[in-house]
Amino acid sequence: MAQEYDLVVVGSGSAGFAAAIRATGLGLRVAMAEAGTVGGTCVNTGCVPSKALLAAAGARHAGADAGRFPGLEPAEMGLDLPALMAGKDALVGWMRQQKYLDLADDYGWDIHRGTASFVGTPEDPVLEVAGDDGGAAVVLRGRHHLVATGSAPWVPELPGLRQAGYLTSESAMELQDVPESLLVVGGGYVAVEQAQLFARLGTRVTVLARSRLLSGEEPEVSMALASVFHDEGIRVVRRAVPTGVRTDPSTGEAVVTADVAGAVQEYRAERVLMATGRRPVTAGLGLAGVRAATGSLGEVLVDAGLRTTNPRIWAAGDVTGHREFVNVAAAHGALAVENAFTGAGLEVDYSQLPRVAFTSPAVGAVGLTDRQANGEGHACECRVLPLEFVPRALVNRDTRGFIKIVAEQGTGRILGITAVAQDAGELAAAGVHLIASGTTVHELASRWAPYLTMAEGLKIAAQSYTSDVSRLSCCAV
């Protein structure tokens, strides 16, 4: 006999937890099914562990880079990778307990451990959860169901790849030895972060990018990151499409063959990291049997309010094929519950969604790129301010990067902001409010900005619309 709930959630990541918290806040009875580790990708294998390791690698690099300050001598730091990984694991375990397991106990919803699949009929879908301890399956019936099973690393079928072996963004963060050399296949957020992480741990890194680094962002981002990577000894090969992999029996190295702008090239390394994207996790869920449609990549198809083609089933987070950010997943979960149980009629709006790559310097962006704005019919005026005109960058003795504002010609309304800089994520956060409020570059240029902060660069960039930036005094802005 089925156990009755108001909401049954499949998956215990950010989307599932946000939904469960909102539902319990509405006084609803909630059940959650989880086949793996509670907490989902972000806390267990994604955001938290990767950024913890990036921070550690950044601290190590800071010592070696101290010579950019007069009077400081570069300092080489030792590295105990097993201890570093153990520290990362301890942090992940603490956050999983504090932010997920304890939270579920506090709110009081039920967590059923095991593999879940939909059974029943399209008119009466129920969820069967096969116990992970070999016990009897439980059947859960909800007034509404939410699919929040997330995504997993996706690796293309390359001849010889599986035989040669490879790392993903998840398995790379479990290594106990620093590879002498590493080929990173991909040019997106994960690829650039992992490339810099391992380079700063002492690995010789080569990136094979199909297009350019962070190809969805402004072209200036790719150029700035490529320059940073060159300075740190990271080789970037653009327009590289891998065609096969083999193992050199004499050295044990992986050898990747790639088509590079029409020419066949070979690249060798001790390990290969495939950072080629992620795919929604929907296999085995039985969605077809309850008429909840999926797309060509396995994503659950939803409308703007996150309802599937079955009116009693909703989906949230990476499994929808929408933007793969943890804040998107959390927003999805809460929105789906509001729509399902209160008839709120809310829709997802990504127009002011900030984007951050945690390289050093970081990449932060919000709103439209120059190309996107023109594609939407805006007559745009764009300005790129090199960091050499930002006082904070000068005192940091690191002027690598820029701040770019995309503004509507005539009105000056800010449509997008992109930065490669220290604290670029905070600049993107400020950009969210500037775009949402309809602020113009002229208004931004006349507003207060705290001196010697990177945020002051936004004001200086806005001033450059009406001034010769080279004539702006660093203390008179």
Secondary structure, DSSP 4 states (H G I P E B T S, - for coil): -PEEEEEEEE--SHHHHHHHHHHHHTT--EEEEESS-TTHHHHHTSHHHHHHHHHHHHHHHHHHTGGGSTT---------HHHHHHHHHHHHHHHHIIIIIHHHHHHT-EEEEEEEEEEE-SSSEEEEEEETTS---EEEEEEEEEE---EEE-----TTHHHH--B-TTGGGG-SS--SEEEEE--SHHHHHHHHHHHHTT-EEEEE-SSSTTTTS-HHHHHHHHHHHHHTT-EEE-SEEEEEEEE-TTT--EEEEEEETTEEEEEEESEEEE---EEE--TTS-TGGGT--B-TTSPBP--TTSB-SSTTEEE-GGGGTS---HHHHHHHHHHHHHHHHH--------TT--EEE--SSEEEEEE--HHHHHHTT--EEEEEEEGGG-HHHHHHT----EEEEEEETTT-BEEEEEEEETTHHHHHHHHHHHHHTT-BHHHHHTS---TTSTTHHHHHHHHTTTS-GGG--TT--
